[in-house]
């Protein structure tokens, strides 16, 4: 039998819960929900970054490892060509024209007696600079257009999507050729032309990612608790929409280098005697029957760099897909 004891005046009073306590106050719950949504949004981005950083040999495979080593050598040649060769790429020797590979010239000489290997190594800086700068421009423009198109405004989405479709209707090399025909030859104009031509590839992916993230649960929850459009976009939508950009940029680098070499071959890039790979192909194409090394070795440099960038990008993409799964 339970005995009820009435508290006396001398006994200590037990505090009672009131609506003012934090247990029933909606403000802490809103803050916790916003914090949780921010953690969920930034968590996916951090996991993607850690996944890229955690790529190891078993993950990349031997093909990915070989591609990474080739790109590391290309980067070394671009940053410090003097470490790989002490020969001046512009020094001509009329007495050593069209010499075959061997001896003092491991890759032979061209029609002016210039060392082909030295010109390939020094030309890495031009080809890689154009490729990286054009890819960065394409990524920046594509991300901006993709975020704007996927922001939720149907009219803006329609206009941007149709503009991107028009650009994507043309092959990138053809669009770059048309653009540089108006701006004129030169390194800067070549970067702009190739970069603008590559914008649709990034814009379409980022637009799709943005629309997917905007309809996710944590974004809807953050919007319910009053996060503004700009804050919502920068803290939640943007980090998660950019997860595919590194892979696209790695793969797109190869296409940019091919575009730079192709347009330089047509005389629309760096002008002679600049040792750029595409320009070297153009200079030595007339001697292909008697001095094949002048055109074959620069072509092999283009192929090796492009294939390595593509293989490495695919390997990272497969790794990210496994981590996400």
Secondary structure, 3 states (H helix, E strand, C coil): CCCCCCCCCCCCCCCCCCCCCCCCCHHHHHHHHHHHHHHHHHHHHHHHHHHHHCCCHHHHHHHHHHHHHHHHHHHHHHHCHHHCCCCCCCCCCHHHCCCCCECCECCCECCCCCEHHHHHHHHHHHHHHHHHHHHHHHHHHHHHHHHHHCCCCHHHHHHHHHHHHHHHCCCHHHHHHHHHHHHCCCHHHHHHHHHHHCHHHHHHHHHHHHHHHHCCHHHHHHHHCCCCHHHHHHHHHHHHHCCCHHHHHHHHHHHHHHHHHHHHHCCCCCCCCCCCHHHHHHHHHHHCCCCCHHHHHHHHHHHHHHHHHHHHHHHHHHHHHHHHC
